[in-house]
Structure formats: structure tokens, C-alpha cells
Amino acid sequence: MTTRAQTCLWLTLAVAVALFSTTVAAERLVTSVSTHRVLITSNFTGTEVVVFGSIEDDDKAQASGPYDVAISVRGPTQTYIARRKARVLGIWVNAESRQFIDVPSYLAIMTSRPPQELGPPDFLRRNKIGIVNQTFQQRIGGDFGDVVPQDPFRVAFLRVRMNEGLFYESPTGVTFLTPTLFRATVPIPGIAPTGTYQVEALLLAKGEVIARESTAIEVLKTGFEELLASAAREHGLLYGLATALLALGTGLAANFMFRRD
């Protein structure tokens, strides 16, 4: 074996040992949720899902503490249009508009401390910690991209979503039960969209992300609501005709019952 080949071999072994040592010493994050399925029925007004987590480490990794945790829950993406109203000749009409493309239909961000205490602004934006640090792709004319957080359309869009309960942020929503055990409560409103919700937990220490773990929950309609939704989705024409006939029949029945002879 040549000297050059031996050098390459030793370098490869050294890198492998370094990677193995880093993996062994690194903390491991384990998370679970109180339920993986949220069922929406006719009397559904909202519920809560609890995220539990534990930090598994060794004596060497203890030096990374104290720990912080940031949890995000993202619903299926949708496209929305935000409109600005203007008064024209005494009438309020839609003027400018902004399209928000493939943004989460539901978004919850919970942290163990206020986001500004977890790291510098670029670190928070890179790891999407905090509602204001999320990326919302928008269509502005022929261009696509996000804008500054102070943009009026962006601010209005976030305000509306938060007032609806579909965007939620709690700067102290993650509670440590012990130095390595934590929990967070995720509110699911009554108008929550159906679909798969991605749950991600970030373990933070000394301004760095040292571990992350993901899981998911399903929000599903059940019972008569699920039957109607399936009919509308799979048999759109028949569903539309049935709805029109039902409305016509209701109108005729009401006219017959309340008519004056």
C-alpha cells in the first residue's frame, strides 16, 4: 500500500470515528402526542392535543443544557387571497389584493421561552421559530416571494388568521416537568381544516438546534359530515343536483304551510 493510500485510509477512519463520537454524545429527542386522530362530528367545537417529549442524553451531553424546546404544528397548505377595501364614491369596494400561496391552513408555534430569548433574529428565521419568522410565499404582480414582516398585507393576513384561532402562538407554551421531560398543549379550533398536521419539536441549547423530532396527527370528519363531504368530493354533479332539489322542495313546503288562502 502506498503512502498516499495509507494517508487516505487514516483520514477516512478519523472522520468515521469523529462522526460516531458525535452521534453517541448527541442528545436524542423523543416525542409523542395524546392522540393521532382528531374526529370532527356535528357538535365539534374544538379540542386539545397534548405533545409530550423527553430528552435522552449522557453525562457528557448534560453540558449542553439547560435546554429549550420549540414546537410547531402545521396543517395542510392552502392558497388564500387578502384584499384591501377602499372607499370609492361613498361605497366600500375591493381595491388591491395579495395572494398567499401554499401557506399552512393551521399553524401553532409554542416555545419554552419567548422566541427573542432563544437566539439571534437570523437563527429564529432560519429555524422558523415564532409566527413572525415563518415564510409566507406571496404573489405580487408577476413576482413570487415573501416580504418584510411589517408589510400591511402580511400583518393583516396574520391578524385575521390569529383571530380565527387558526394561527396560534404561545411564547411559554412548552412546560418542562423535569429538566428532561416537557409537554405542550395544542388547541384545535372547531373550524380546523381536515388533513394531516405535521408536528415538529426542536431541542435548543446555547443558541443551536441540537436535535429534532417529527410526528403527525390526522384531523378527520366522521359520521354524517364525513358522508356529505365524501359525496360532494366524489359525486359533485349529483350532490349539486340533490342540494338544488332539496332547496326547491324546502321552499315549496314552506310556501304551502304558510300561504294565505
SULDA-V377952 format. One line per field, one symbol per residue. phi: phi as a letter, one per 40 degrees, with the letter a starting at -180 (. if undefined). psi: psi as a letter, one per 40 degrees, with the letter a starting at -180 (. if undefined). A space follows every 10 residues. Layout:
phi = ???
psi = ???
This chain:
phi = .ccccccccc cccccccccc cccccccbbb babcacbbcc bcbcbhabbb bbabbbabcc cdcccccbbb bbbbcdcabb bbbbcbcbfg bcbcbcaacb bfbccaabbb bcaddcccic dcccccbfbh dcccbbcbbb gbbbicbcdc ddcccccccc ccccgcbabb cbccbccbdb baaabbcbcc cccchcbcbb bbcbafgbcb aaabaabbbb cagccccccc ccccbdcccc cccccccccc cccccccbcb c
psi = hidddddddd dddddddddd ddddeiihhh iiidiehhhh adfheiaihh hiiihhiadd edediiiihh hihhiiiihi hhihiihhfe hhihbiihhh hfihdhhhhh idihdeeeii ddddddefhi ddeihhhihg beiiiiaide hddddddddd dddeeehhhh efehhhdiee hiiihhhhid ehiiahhhhh hhhihffihe iiiiaiihhi iiaddddddd ddddgddddd dddddddddd dddddddeih .
